[in-house]
């Protein structure tokens, strides 16, 4: 993950994606870069948010699985029920995917038909993606429900220069894994067009350790983005996504015949209007997920979401800016033809004030009015202080909530009078740069969740149960350039996550990731990464330890021309045997080779 720590704060517009896409057309240099850690733009030095970024090179290093690339970031861990395509959950600061918002090109892609609204990272492949941004900490004041741990904002491939351009990638590797991706686009002063198509297929390996039957996965996916500058003041655009995949899995230790088909589709249209000091954005988006398991207890799960949103922003003074907006969301779920639905209307605002050049303050407030239970207020405050030319202090505090899912509210085990889970989070970070060669960063975090919704055996339904989930820890990261050719990056995370005093399952207490990047020649570069995970508990009822493990990955890239490179990745070099979920396999030693061409 070459120079990732130096790019950590490079952020796409997680909350105003199409506005950010306009900004992304600028070539990045050492000048101040606009980022979006909230509704309003700020600079890298001034943002109070804790942000991590994976670019296309980082994603390529992680292979077809985006989850594998995310898992080496500080504060992030992965629990996977097997290989590519199987059920996988990303945990951020000890909290699972139930508390994580996910967007692709501005489209919310969490599944409303899931038991708890969430996203399956096991089926998210990297082929058409260009950048993945993780904004940590409670973001409910910006994003609403399901963002207590943070938000993952994904941007697909875009042209980076005027005229016609594109990218093609072909890869083959272990487990008969074949990947092919092609992207084409066009850009000029008024038009931006991008279309990507990807295909991934693998024979895989057995998901469960109880048998040796391979569990394969295949998926086709497509993404489109188009924007047109109608006038100097008006820009219109559309983004869309589609994927169709089949995942094999082991249904039980005695039944290895499981298979799920899933089709995801989404569309978003937007209009941006500039009027003097004012900026306006109007958007409508829709998303649908259709999962089918022919032999499942429930065979078909259909989740749908329709959303309309307005966001406006204005500079009140040279030091103060204001943003505000409203949105309306309707979610529907159908389980074998039994349908549930609910809606929500929200109003939100953000104010940003920079009283001095070295200090920026921001505050957010949001109110959500739900159709079937009481409304919710959530807020966030953030601060960034440039203490010296080399040292920056960042802190944020937020309140949030997780609304009960449609299944929890209306499904066969629904509980009466369910209310949202509520949360409070705090983080404090210090970043220090040592000349042009080194950077150190430390961030302490604390998240607390009450009014937990869990299945109660006493009532045979979902219910609000006593107890508090608290996750606290420390993220350390750094980078050092020994020379123009050799650099080192690393991060360590300590996490202690408990529910009513009992440790949470599948949350590592210790995670360490170190990487050395070596430019052997002007054309040949290599990366050696070592990841160590320790002190993980898993099980049902009584939790017991999983074995600690260390995974070594080695990759190399050779630039055939200025726009074409060949690469090789050797993952799990030492053939470590380990589990992230008890009873489920992970990949052994695996070799992948590929070629990528930009044109």
C-alpha positions in Angstrom: 0.0 0.0 0.0 2.5 2.5 -1.2 2.6 5.8 0.7 -0.9 5.2 2.1 -0.1 7.1 5.3 0.9 10.2 3.3 -2.5 10.0 1.4 -4.6 9.2 4.5 -6.4 12.5 4.5 -7.1 12.6 0.8 -10.9 12.3 0.8 -13.6 12.0 -1.8 -16.9 13.9 -1.1 -18.5 11.3 1.2 -21.6 13.5 1.7 -21.8 15.6 -1.4 -20.5 13.2 -4.0 -21.3 15.0 -7.2 -19.8 18.2 -5.9 -16.7 16.3 -5.1 -16.6 14.8 -8.6 -16.3 18.3 -10.0 -13.4 19.0 -7.6 -11.7 15.7 -8.5 -11.0 17.0 -12.0 -8.2 19.1 -10.6 -4.7 17.7 -10.6 -3.6 17.2 -7.0 -0.3 19.0 -6.0 1.2 20.5 -2.9 -1.3 23.4 -2.9 -4.3 23.2 -0.4 -6.7 20.4 -1.5 -10.4 20.7 -0.9 -11.9 17.7 0.9 -15.3 16.8 2.3 -15.3 15.5 5.9 -18.9 16.9 6.2 -21.3 18.9 4.1 -18.9 21.8 3.6 -15.5 21.7 1.8 -12.3 22.3 3.8 -8.6 21.6 3.4 -6.5 18.6 4.3 -4.9 20.6 7.2 -8.2 21.9 8.6 -10.4 18.8 8.6 -11.3 17.5 12.1 -12.5 14.1 10.7 -10.4 10.9 10.9 -10.2 9.7 7.3 -8.4 6.8 5.5 -8.2 6.4 1.7 -7.4 3.6 -0.6 -6.6 4.6 -4.2 -6.6 2.3 -7.3 -3.0 1.1 -6.6 -3.9 0.1 -3.0 -7.0 -1.7 -4.3 -4.9 -3.5 -6.9 -2.4 -4.7 -4.2 -5.4 -6.1 -2.2 -6.5 -8.2 -5.3 -10.2 -8.7 -6.2 -11.5 -8.3 -2.7 -12.0 -4.8 -1.4 -12.4 -6.2 2.1 -8.9 -7.5 2.1 -7.6 -4.0 1.1 -9.6 -2.3 3.9 -8.5 -4.8 6.5 -4.9 -3.4 6.7 -6.1 0.1 7.6 -5.8 1.2 11.3 -8.9 0.5 13.2 -10.4 -1.9 10.6 -10.7 -5.7 10.8 -12.3 -8.4 8.6 -14.4 -11.4 9.5 -15.1 -13.7 6.5 -17.0 -16.9 6.2 -14.7 -18.3 3.6 -13.2 -16.9 0.4 -14.3 -14.3 -2.2 -18.1 -14.1 -2.5 -18.9 -15.5 1.0 -20.5 -13.4 3.8 -17.9 -10.9 5.0 -18.2 -8.1 7.6 -15.9 -5.1 8.0 -15.5 -3.9 11.6 -14.5 -0.3 12.3 -13.2 0.4 15.8 -14.7 -2.8 17.0 -18.2 -2.4 15.6 -19.6 -4.6 12.8 -21.2 -3.7 9.5 -24.5 -3.1 11.1 -23.1 0.3 12.2 -21.4 1.2 9.0 -22.9 3.3 6.1 -21.8 2.4 2.6 -22.2 4.5 -0.6 -21.1 3.9 -4.2 -21.1 7.1 -6.4 -23.6 8.7 -4.0 -25.9 5.7 -3.9 -26.6 4.0 -0.6 -26.0 0.3 -1.1 -26.8 -1.3 2.3 -29.5 -4.0 2.0 -32.9 -3.1 3.5 -33.9 -6.7 3.4 -31.1 -8.0 5.7 -31.9 -9.0 9.2 -30.0 -5.9 10.2 -29.5 -3.3 7.4 -25.9 -3.9 6.3 -23.6 -4.5 3.3 -21.9 -7.8 2.3 -18.3 -6.9 1.6 -17.6 -10.4 0.4 -19.2 -9.6 -2.9 -17.6 -6.2 -3.4 -14.8 -6.5 -6.0 -12.3 -3.9 -6.9 -12.3 -4.1 -10.7 -14.3 -0.9 -11.5 -13.4 1.1 -8.4 -11.0 4.0 -8.2 -11.0 5.2 -4.6 -12.4 4.0 -1.3 -12.7 6.5 1.5 -13.4 5.6 5.1 -14.6 8.4 7.4 -14.4 7.1 11.0 -16.5 8.0 14.0 -20.2 8.6 14.4 -21.6 10.2 11.2 -25.4 10.1 12.0 -25.6 13.9 12.0 -24.6 13.8 8.3 -25.7 10.4 7.1 -28.5 9.3 9.4 -29.0 5.7 10.7 -26.4 2.9 10.5 -23.4 5.2 10.6 -22.3 4.9 14.2 -18.9 3.4 13.3 -18.4 5.5 10.2 -19.1 5.7 6.5 -17.4 4.1 3.5 -17.7 6.2 0.4 -16.7 4.5 -2.9 -16.0 6.2 -6.2 -15.7 4.2 -9.4 -13.2 4.9 -12.2 -13.1 8.4 -13.8 -11.1 9.9 -16.6 -8.1 11.9 -15.3 -7.3 14.0 -18.4 -9.2 15.7 -21.2 -10.2 13.8 -24.3 -10.9 10.0 -24.6 -9.2 7.7 -22.2 -9.6 4.3 -20.5 -8.1 1.5 -18.5 -8.0 -2.3 -19.0 -6.9 -4.9 -16.5 -6.5 -8.7 -16.9 -5.5 -10.9 -14.0 -5.2 -14.7 -13.4 -4.2 -16.6 -10.3 -4.6 -19.3 -7.7 -7.9 -21.1 -7.3 -8.4 -20.6 -11.1 -9.3 -16.9 -10.4 -9.9 -14.9 -13.5 -10.5 -11.1 -13.5 -11.1 -8.8 -16.4 -12.0 -5.1 -16.2 -12.3 -2.4 -18.8 -13.1 1.3 -18.4 -13.6 4.0 -21.0 -14.4 7.7 -20.6 -14.3 11.1 -22.0 -13.8 14.6 -20.5 -13.7 18.2 -21.7 -14.7 21.6 -20.3 -18.4 20.6 -20.2 -18.7 16.8 -20.4 -17.5 14.0 -18.1 -18.3 10.4 -19.1 -17.2 7.1 -17.6 -18.2 3.5 -18.1 -16.7 0.4 -16.5 -17.4 -3.3 -16.9 -15.8 -6.1 -14.8 -16.0 -9.9 -14.6 -14.6 -12.0 -11.8 -14.8 -15.8 -11.6 -13.0 -18.2 -9.2 -13.3 -21.9 -8.3 -12.4 -20.8 -4.7 -11.7 -23.1 -1.8 -14.0 -24.7 0.8 -15.7 -22.1 3.0 -15.9 -24.4 6.0 -12.9 -26.3 7.5 -15.2 -29.4 7.8 -14.9 -30.4 4.1 -12.8 -30.0 1.0 -15.4 -29.1 -1.6 -14.6 -25.8 -3.4 -17.0 -22.9 -3.0 -16.8 -20.8 -6.1 -17.9 -17.3 -7.0 -18.6 -15.4 -10.2 -19.9 -11.9 -10.7 -20.3 -9.4 -13.5 -20.6 -5.7 -12.7 -20.9 -2.4 -14.4 -20.8 1.3 -13.4 -21.6 4.4 -15.3 -21.1 8.1 -14.5 -22.1 11.1 -16.8 -22.2 14.8 -16.1 -22.8 17.8 -18.4 -22.3 21.5 -17.7 -25.6 22.9 -19.2 -24.6 26.5 -18.5 -22.0 28.3 -16.3 -24.4 27.9 -13.4 -26.0 24.5 -14.0 -24.5 21.0 -14.1 -26.6 17.8 -14.4 -25.5 14.2 -14.1 -26.3 10.6 -13.5 -24.5 7.6 -11.9 -25.5 4.0 -12.0 -24.4 0.6 -10.8 -25.3 -3.0 -11.6 -23.9 -6.4 -10.5 -25.0 -10.0 -11.0 -23.3 -12.8 -9.1 -23.5 -16.3 -7.7 -21.8 -17.3 -4.5 -21.4 -20.9 -3.3 -21.1 -21.6 0.4 -21.3 -24.5 2.9 -24.8 -24.4 4.4 -23.6 -26.5 7.4 -20.8 -28.8 8.4 -22.8 -31.7 6.8 -24.2 -29.9 3.8 -21.9 -28.2 1.3 -24.4 -27.4 -1.4 -25.4 -23.8 -0.5 -25.6 -21.2 -3.4 -26.9 -17.7 -3.5 -27.6 -15.5 -6.5 -27.6 -11.7 -6.0 -28.4 -8.9 -8.3 -27.8 -5.3 -7.2 -28.8 -2.2 -9.2 -28.8 1.5 -8.4 -29.3 4.9 -10.2 -28.8 8.5 -9.0 -29.6 11.7 -10.9 -28.5 15.1 -9.7 -28.5 18.8 -10.6 -26.1 21.4 -9.3 -26.9 25.1 -9.4 -24.6 28.0 -8.6 -26.1 31.4 -7.8 -23.5 33.9 -6.6 -22.4 32.8 -3.1 -24.9 30.0 -3.1 -24.5 26.4 -4.2 -27.5 24.0 -4.6 -27.7 20.3 -5.3 -30.8 18.3 -5.9 -30.7 14.5 -6.3 -32.9 11.4 -6.5 -31.5 7.9 -6.1 -32.8 4.4 -6.1 -31.3 1.1 -5.1 -32.5 -2.6 -5.3 -30.9 -5.8 -4.0 -32.4 -9.2 -5.0 -31.0 -12.3 -3.3 -32.2 -15.8 -4.1 -31.4 -19.0 -2.2 -33.3 -21.9 -3.7 -32.8 -24.2 -0.7 -33.0 -21.6 2.0 -35.6 -21.3 4.8 -36.4 -17.9 3.2 -35.7 -18.2 -0.6 -36.0 -14.6 -1.9 -34.9 -11.4 -0.2 -35.7 -8.1 -2.1 -34.6 -4.8 -0.6 -35.4 -1.4 -2.2 -34.6 2.2 -1.3 -35.8 5.4 -2.9 -34.2 8.7 -1.8 -34.7 12.4 -2.6 -32.3 15.0 -1.3 -31.5 18.8 -1.4 -28.3 20.3 -0.1 -27.5 24.0 -0.1 -24.4 25.9 1.0 -23.4 29.5 1.3 -20.4 31.5 2.6 -21.8 33.9 5.2 -18.4 35.6 5.7 -14.8 34.9 4.7 -14.5 32.8 7.9 -17.9 31.2 8.2 -19.9 28.9 5.9 -23.3 27.3 6.3 -24.8 24.2 4.7 -28.3 22.8 5.2 -30.7 20.4 3.5 -33.6 17.9 3.7 -34.0 14.4 2.5 -36.7 11.8 2.2 -36.1 8.1 2.2 -38.4 5.1 1.7 -37.2 1.6 2.3 -39.0 -1.6 1.3 -38.3 -5.3 1.9 -39.9 -8.4 0.5 -39.2 -11.8 2.0 -40.8 -14.6 -0.2 -43.5 -12.1 -1.1 -44.2 -10.8 2.4 -43.6 -7.0 2.2 -42.6 -4.4 4.7 -42.0 -0.7 4.2 -41.2 2.5 6.2 -40.1 6.0 5.4 -38.1 8.8 7.0 -37.9 12.6 6.4 -34.8 14.5 7.7 -33.5 18.0 8.0 -29.9 18.8 8.7 -27.4 21.6 8.8 -23.7 22.3 9.3 -21.8 25.5 10.2 -18.1 25.8 9.8 -16.1 28.7 11.3 -12.4 29.5 11.1 -11.6 32.3 13.6 -7.9 32.0 12.8 -5.8 30.5 10.1 -4.7 27.7 12.4 -8.1 26.7 13.8 -11.3 25.4 12.2 -14.5 24.5 14.1 -17.5 22.7 12.6 -20.9 21.6 14.1 -23.7 19.5 12.6 -27.3 18.9 13.7 -29.8 16.5 12.1 -33.4 15.5 12.9 -35.0 12.4 11.5 -38.8 12.0 11.5 -39.7 8.3 11.1 -43.0 7.0 9.9 -43.4 4.3 12.6 -41.5 5.5 15.7 -40.3 8.7 17.4 -38.0 11.1 15.7 -34.3 11.3 16.5 -31.8 14.2 17.0 -28.1 13.6 16.3 -25.2 16.0 16.3 -21.5 16.3 15.7 -18.8 18.8 16.6 -15.2 18.7 15.2 -12.1 20.8 15.6 -8.8 20.9 13.8 -5.9 23.0 15.3 -2.6 23.5 13.6 -0.5 23.8 16.7 2.7 24.3 14.8 3.8 24.0 11.2 4.5 20.3 11.8 1.7 19.3 14.3 -2.0 19.1 13.9 -4.6 18.2 16.6 -8.0 16.8 15.6 -10.9 15.9 17.7 -14.6 15.2 17.2 -17.6 14.3 19.3 -20.9 12.9 17.9 -24.2 11.4 18.9 -25.9 8.8 16.6 -28.4 6.1 16.3 -29.2 2.8 14.5 -32.9 2.5 13.5 -34.3 -1.0 13.9 -34.3 -2.7 10.5 -37.5 -3.5 8.6 -37.0 -7.2 9.6 -36.6 -6.3 13.2 -39.7 -4.1 13.1 -42.0 -6.1 10.8 -40.5 -9.5 10.3 -41.7 -12.9 11.7 -39.8 -12.2 15.0 -40.6 -8.5 15.2 -40.7 -6.8 18.6 -43.3 -4.3 19.7 -42.4 -0.7 20.3 -38.8 -1.0 19.2 -36.8 2.3 19.4 -33.4 3.1 17.8 -30.2 2.2 19.4 -28.4 5.4 20.5 -24.7 6.2 20.6 -22.0 8.6 21.7 -18.5 8.7 20.2 -15.3 10.7 20.8 -11.9 10.7 19.2 -8.8 12.8 19.7 -5.8 12.6 17.4 -2.4 14.2 17.0 -0.5 14.2 13.7 3.2 15.2 13.6 5.4 15.6 10.5 9.1 15.4 10.7 10.5 17.3 7.7 9.7 15.8 4.4 10.6 12.2 5.4 8.4 11.1 8.3 4.9 11.3 9.8 3.5 10.0 13.1 -0.2 9.9 14.1 -2.0 8.8 17.2 -5.8 8.7 17.6 -7.7 7.6 20.8 -11.3 6.7 20.3 -14.4 5.8 22.5 -17.8 4.7 21.2 -20.8 3.8 23.4 -24.1 2.3 22.3 -27.3 1.9 24.4 -30.9 0.6 23.8 -29.4 -2.5 22.1 -31.8 -4.5 19.9 -31.2 -8.2 20.1 -33.2 -11.4 19.7 -34.8 -12.5 23.0 -35.3 -16.2 23.6 -37.7 -15.3 26.4 -40.1 -13.5 24.0 -39.1 -15.2 20.8 -38.8 -11.8 19.2 -36.4 -8.8 18.8 -36.4 -6.6 21.9 -34.6 -3.8 23.5 -32.3 -5.4 26.0 -30.3 -4.1 29.0 -26.6 -3.5 28.6 -24.2 -1.1 26.9 -21.7 -1.8 24.1 -18.5 0.2 24.6 -15.5 0.1 22.2 -12.4 2.0 23.1 -8.8 2.0 21.8 -5.8 3.6 20.2 -4.7 3.8 16.6 -1.0 4.5 15.9 0.4 5.0 12.4 3.5 6.3 10.8 5.6 6.5 7.7 9.3 7.1 7.0 11.2 7.6 3.7 14.7 6.2 4.0 15.5 7.5 0.5 13.7 8.3 -2.8 13.5 4.5 -3.4 12.8 3.0 0.0 10.0 3.9 2.4 8.3 2.3 5.3 4.7 2.5 6.6 3.0 0.9 9.6 0.1 1.0 11.9 -1.0 -0.6 15.1 -4.5 -0.7 16.7 -5.5 -1.6 20.2 -9.3 -2.2 20.6 -11.2 -3.3 23.6 -14.9 -3.8 22.8 -17.4 -5.1 25.3 -21.1 -5.6 25.7 -22.3 -5.2 29.3 -18.7 -6.2 30.4 -18.3 -9.2 28.1 -15.9 -8.9 25.1 -17.4 -8.8 21.6 -16.8 -11.7 19.3 -14.4 -11.4 16.3 -12.8 -8.1 17.4 -9.0 -8.3 17.6 -7.5 -6.6 20.6 -4.2 -6.2 18.7 -3.6 -5.5 15.0 -0.3 -4.6 13.5 0.4 -4.0 9.8 3.9 -3.0 8.4 4.9 -2.5 4.8 8.2 -1.7 3.0 8.0 -0.1 -0.5 11.2 -0.4 -2.6 11.7 1.1 -6.0 14.3 -1.4 -7.3 14.7 0.6 -10.6 12.8 3.4 -12.3 10.5 0.8 -13.7 10.4 -2.0 -11.1 8.9 -1.5 -7.7 7.9 -4.0 -4.9 6.0 -4.0 -1.6 6.5 -6.4 1.3 3.6 -6.4 3.9 3.4 -8.2 7.2 0.1 -8.3 9.1 -0.3 -9.7 12.6 -3.6 -10.2 14.4 -3.8 -11.3 18.1 -6.3 -11.9 20.9 -9.6 -12.6 19.1 -12.5 -14.4 20.7 -15.3 -16.2 18.8 -18.1 -18.6 19.3 -21.7 -18.8 20.4 -22.5 -18.4 24.1 -19.1 -18.9 25.6 -16.4 -17.2 23.6 -13.0 -18.9 23.2 -9.8 -17.6 21.6 -9.0 -17.9 17.9 -5.3 -18.6 17.2 -3.1 -15.5 16.6 -1.8 -15.3 13.1 0.8 -13.5 10.9 0.3 -13.1 7.1 3.1 -12.0 4.8 2.3 -10.6 1.3 4.7 -9.7 -1.4 3.9 -7.8 -4.6 5.9 -6.4 -7.5 5.1 -4.2 -10.5 7.1 -3.5 -13.7 6.2 -0.5 -15.9 6.4 -1.9 -19.5 5.6 1.7 -20.8 4.5 4.9 -19.2 0.9 3.6 -19.4 1.2 -0.1 -19.1 2.4 -2.3 -16.2 2.7 -5.9 -15.4 2.3 -7.1 -11.8 2.6 -10.1 -9.6 1.2 -10.7 -6.0 2.1 -13.5 -3.7 -0.3 -13.6 -0.8 0.1 -15.5 2.4 3.7 -16.1 1.4 4.3 -18.5 4.4 1.1 -20.4 3.8 -0.2 -19.5 7.3 -3.3 -21.5 8.4 -5.7 -19.2 10.3 -9.4 -18.3 10.9 -11.2 -15.0 11.2 -14.5 -16.8 11.9 -14.3 -20.1 13.8 -14.7 -23.1 11.5 -14.2 -21.2 8.3 -11.2 -21.3 6.0 -9.0 -18.5 4.7 -6.8 -18.5 1.6 -3.5 -20.4 1.7 -0.5 -19.3 -0.3 -1.8 -17.8 -3.6 -0.1 -16.3 -6.6 -1.7 -13.8 -8.9 -0.3 -12.1 -12.1 -1.8 -9.3 -14.1 -1.4 -6.6 -16.6 -2.9 -3.1 -16.6 -2.9 -0.6 -19.5 -4.1 3.0 -19.5 -4.9 4.5 -22.8 
